[in-house]
Amino acid sequence: MNQPWTRFLPAFLREKIEGREYLQNVVSNTGWVFADNILRMGVGLFVGVWFARYLGPGQYGLFSYALAFVTLFSAFSSLGLDDIVVRNMVRVLKLGGSVVTLIAATASIMVLRPTDRLSHWLVGVIAAGSLFQSFNVIEFWFNSRVQAKYTVIARNAAFIICSALKIILIMAKASLIAFALVSSIEIVTVSAGLIIAYRSRGHRIRTWRVSKERARKLFKDCWPLACSTLIIMIYMRIDQVMLGEMIGSEEVGIYSVAVRLAELWTFIPMAIFWSVFPSIVEARAVSDELFYARLQKLYNLMVLVALAIAIPVTLLSSWLVKTLFGVAYSRAGHMLMVLIWANLFMYLEFARSSFLTAMNWTRIYLLTVFMGGILNIILNLFLIPRYGGMGAAVASLIGYWFAAHGSCFLFKPLLRTGIMMTKAIAYPRIW
């Protein structure tokens, strides 16, 4: 039976998915995720530009530093369970990890900047929101059933409310602490929306039960993913923290603008991953031939999408930065030219993670991202003092390449997928 929205498709597409209920669910799910992120990209960019112009590079850099600092610890709030949840369709409350995030982030900033009270407050307020990220497990439950529309509605409602609050605060010339509070309020509002959506499907949180046996099995499965997630968070944000400590807040602000424009597009591989991952797992159960054929198509698709974004952004980077953020942030244009190409390897990493998770090779995944993270930190130590934000951008590009692609040639089980990724980069074709 076809879903109602299929009648709006062109005839040749409608014929392709007619009677294929699972494929229709995947297409619908992907559509909801894309609609969610396109709205966030548009509204978020508008509010973000206004916010950055209002604060200026120095204050915007300090706020970005606090966000990046909290993000370094936020992997503890998920404990690497995201992919495991989808694979096993379980419900686990991750409150313990969120408490670790709050304590670790606030304690670390006090040690690192003992006299900077403003940084203490910013990190503490932002980190407090992580306590409510435990309820994001509901989002993974919906993802496991390819029902993204419920989480999209919940997240968009919170996003629009908090975007309006940020605009009000900008017009009122509010302090940085007020904006940090809104960041936490958004997490609380999202959690409330997810709970409402979960209840609307006839489920109740109070029916959740703790199973020691299941908990042991989950932690046995997820500890490599937990460590991998932590490392990925580190090398996604360590550059901003290191810039703040080695150069200063203004350089962080300029670099953060480049990061923001480069990360506008990260929703695309995420949407593709969550929608395609179940079919990758299904293909492995059918045959190796089908499994690797689907993986090659996924690698090709990721490269094509990344190139379609990287080439025009590279050509327009300086103009984009000056037009949106102003002359004060103009140096971010050159940094964006480098960072946008890191997306190519980030996209391939998303695709490769579907392969490694399906094979349950989480320890190899941990090793590759660990090596990429270490390489990124070492390069930052050498390049940031000499080249500032541009050095951090180059370090990120090399780190992403090595973690996603270069490291494949160091491990025999990954050699085949490394060659497949090379083919995708050299000659990406879908059909």
N, C-alpha and C positions, 0 to 999 in steps of 0.2 A: 504494500500500500504506500502510495506516495504522500509526502508531507505537503501541506497546502502551499508553501512558498515555492515549490518546484514548478508550478504553472507559470511563474514569472521568468523562468530561464529560457534561453534560446532552445529551439527544437533539438539541435544536435547534442546539447548538454543534457537536456531532459531525457533523451533516449539512453544516454550513457548511464544515468543513475536510476532509471525507472525500475521499480521493484526491488532495488537494493537498499534495504532499510538501514543497514549499518553505515554504508557509504553516505547516505543522506544525513544520518546523524553526525558523521564526521564533518561534512560540508557545513551543516547548520552550526555545529559547535565552533568551527573555525571562523565562520561569519560573525558569530557573537563576540568571539575574542578579538577579532580585527576591529569590529565596531567599537568595542570598549576602548581599545588602545588608540584608535584614531581620534576618538573624543578626547582622551587623556592627552594625546600629543598636541592637539589643537589648543584646548583650553589650558593645559599645563604649560605649553610654550608661551602663550599670551601672559598668563599670570607670572610665570618664571622670569620673562623678560622685564616686565614691570617691576618685579621684586628686585632683580639684579640692578636695574637702573636706579631704583630708589635707594638702595644701600650703597652702591659704589663698590669697586673691587675690594677694598679693605674689609668692610663689614660683611660683604657677601662672601668673601674668602673665609672669614671667621665662622660664619654660619655653615658654610660648606665643610669646613674642617670638622666641626662638631658632628655633622651628619655622617661624614666619612668615618670618624672615630667610633661612633656607635655601631656603624655597619660592620666594622672589624669584628665585633663581638656578637653580631646578630645571628651568625650561623648556629650558635648554641640554642637559639629559640626554636630551630627547626630540627636539630639533631640529625640532619641528613635523611629524614624520613620521607621527603616529598615523593621521590620516585618509588620508594618501597610501598607507600600508601597506595599509589595508583596500581602497582603490580599486584598487591595482595588484597586491595580493597578493604582496608581496616580503618578503625577510628581510634586514634590515640591522642590524648591530651598532653600537650608539650609545655605545661606550665613551668616545670622544673628548669628547663633550658632557658626560658624567658627570665626567670629570676637570676640565673647565672649571668645573663646578658646585662641586666641592670646593675648588679653588684660589681661585675668585672669592669664595665665601662666607667662607672663613676669612680671606683677606686683607682683605676689606671690614670685617669685624667688628673686626679688629685696628686698622684705621684709625679706625673710628667710635667704638670704646670701647677706647682703648689701655691703660687701667689695669684694665679689668674682666676678670680672669682666668677667672672662672666663665663669663661669656658666651663667651669664646674657646673654652673646652672644650666647652660645650654645642653651639655652632654647628659646631665641628670634628667632634665625634663624630656628630652627626646628619647632617652633610654627607657623612661617609665612607660612609654607606649608599648614597648616590647612585651610587657606583661600580658597584653591582650592579643598578641599575635598567636597565642596558643590556639585560639579558635579558628585560625586559618586552616586547620586540619579539615574543617568542613568543606573548604574550597577543594581540597584534594579528593574528598569523597565525591563531590559533584564531578570533578574531572574524570574520576575512574568510571563514571557512568556516562561520559560524553554529554554532560548537561551544563555547559558553561554559562548559559543564559541567566541562571539563578545567581551565580557569583558576580556576573557582569552588572546586573541590576543593583545588587548590594553595594558593590564597589563604586559604581558611578554615582549613586545617591550620596555616598559619603564624600566622594571627590568633588562633586558640584557644591555641596554645602561648605566644605572647607576652602574651596577656591574662592567662594563668595566672602568667607571670613577673612581670607588673606587680602582681598581687594579692600575690604573695609579697614583692615589694619594699616594698609599702605596709605590710604586716604587720611587715616587718623594719625599718621606718622608714629606708629607704635614702635616699641622696643624689640630687640632681637628675641628676648624671652617670650614675648607674646606669639611670635611666629613659631618658635619651638613648641609652644603649647598647642598650637593648631596642628602641628605634625602629629602629636600624640592623640589629639582629639580625632583625627582622621582614622587612626588605627582602631580606636574605641568604636567609632561609628560603623566602620567596616565589620567589626566583630559582631555588633548588634544586628546588622543587616544579614550577615551569614546565619546567625542563629534563627532569625525570623524566617529566612528562606528554608532552612533545614526543618523547622517546625511545620512550614506550609506543605512539606512533602510527607507529613504524617510521622515524623521522627521526633524523638525527645532526647535531649542531652542527659537527662536524669536516668535514662536507661543504660548509659554507658557503664561498663564494669571493668575493673582492673583485673587483668590476668597476668600473674607473675610468669607463667610459662610463655605466653605470647610476648610479653615484654622482653624476656631473655632472648627469644628468637629474633625479635625485631632489632634489638641492640647488637646481636651477633651479625645480622645482615647489614645493619646500617652504619656501624662504626667507621668503615672506610669511606662511606658517602658523607658521614658527618665531618670527618677530617677533610675530605675533598671540598665540601661546601665551605668550610672555614678558610681553607687555603684560597679558594676562588674569591671569597669575599675580601681576603687580605690583598691579593694582587689586583683587585678591581678598585680598591680604595686606599691602599697603602701609599700610592703616589701622592695623593692629596695631603695625607698626614705627614709624610716625609717633606713635602714642599713647605708645609706650615712650620715645621721644626727647623728646616735648613735654610729657607729663604724668607718666608714671611707670609702673612695673611693676604696681602695684595696679589702676590703671585698665585696663591691658591684660588683667589677669586677669578683671575683671568683664565687659569687652566680649567677651572670648574665649568666655565662657559663652553669651552671646547668639548669637555666631557659630556655636558648636557646635550649639546647638539649631536654628538656622535651616538649617544645612548638613546636618542629619540626613536631609533629604529630597532632596538633590541626586542621589542614586542613581536616582531615578525618571526624570528626563529623560535621563540617561545610558543607562539600560536601554532606554528607548524609542528613543533615537537609534541605538544600535548595532544594534537589531533592525529598525528601519524604513529606515535609510539605504540598504541595498542595493535595496529596492523603489522608493525615490525615484529612484535612478540608473536602474533598469530602466524606470520610467515615462517618464523623459525621452527614452529611446530609442524609445518607442512613439509618443507624441504630446504636444504642449504641453498639450492639454486634460486628459489624464490626469495629467500631471506637476503642474499647478497645482491640480487637484482633490485630489490626495493631499496636497499641501503645505497646502492650506486645512484639511483634516481634521486634519493634524498640528498646525497652529497652534491649532485649536479644542481638540484633546485636551490640549495643554500648558496652555492657559488654565484649562480645567475642573479639571485635576488640581491646578494651583497654587492656585486658589480654594478647592478642597476642603480644602486644608491651611492656607492663610493665614487664613481666617475663624475656625476654631476656635482656632488657635494665638494669634491676636490677642486673643480673648476670655479665654483662659486663661493668657496669658504670665506675668503676675506670680505667679500661683499655681504655675505649673510651676517657675519659677526658685526660689522659696522652698522648695517641697516637695522638689525634687531636690537643689539645691546649698546651701540654707541662707540665713539672713538676711544673711550677709556679702556675698552676691552679689545681693541683692534689686534693686539698681538695674539689673541686666541685663534685668529684665522689660520695662521701657519701651524699651530698645534692641532687644529681640527683636520688639516690636510693629512697629517700623519695618523691621528687616532681613528679616522673613518675607515682606514684600511685594516685596522685591528679588528673591525667588525667581520671582515671576511673569515678570519680564523675563529672568531667567537661563534659565528654561524656554523662553521664546520665542527666546532666543539660540541654544540648542541646536537648536531646530527650524530657525531661519534658517541655521545653519551647514551643515545638510544641503543646503539650496538653493544656497548659495554654493559649496560644495565640488563639487556636481554640475555647476554651471555653470562651474567652474574660475575663479571670480571672487575669487581669494584676495587680490589686491591691494586690492580694495574692502573685503573683510573686515578686512584690516590697517588701513585708514584708519578704519573705524568703531570698532574696538576701541581704536585709538590715541587717537582723539578722546575716547572715553569714559574712557579711563585718565587722560588729561591733565585732563579736567574733574573727575574724582574727586580727583586730587592737589591741584588748586587749591582745591576746596571743603574738603578736609581742612585745608589751610593756614589757611583763614579760620575754619572751624567748630570744629576740635579745641581751639584755645586758649580758646574761649569756652564750649563745651558739652561738652568731653571726649568720652567714648564715644558719647553721643547725637549729637554733631556728626559723628562718623565714620560712624554708622549712616545718617544723612540723606545724607551725601556718597555712600555706597555705593548707596543707593536711586536717587538721581538719576543717578549714573554708569552703573549697569546699565540704567536706562530709556533713557538717551541712546544708549548703545552698541548696544542691541538694537533699539530702536523709533524713537526720535527721529531718529537719524542717517539712517534710510531716506529721509526726506523731503529730504535734502540731495543725494542722488545719483539721477539719473534712472533708471538701471538697477534701483534698489531701490524705486522709487516704488510699483510694483505690489505687491511683497511687504509694503511698509509699510502699504498700504491693507488687504491681507489680514490682517495682524496686528491692525490697528485693528478690523476686523470681528470677529475672534476675541475681542478684549477686550470689545467692546460686546455681542456676541451669539454666544457659543460654542455650536455645536451639532455633533454628530457624525453623526447619521443624516440 
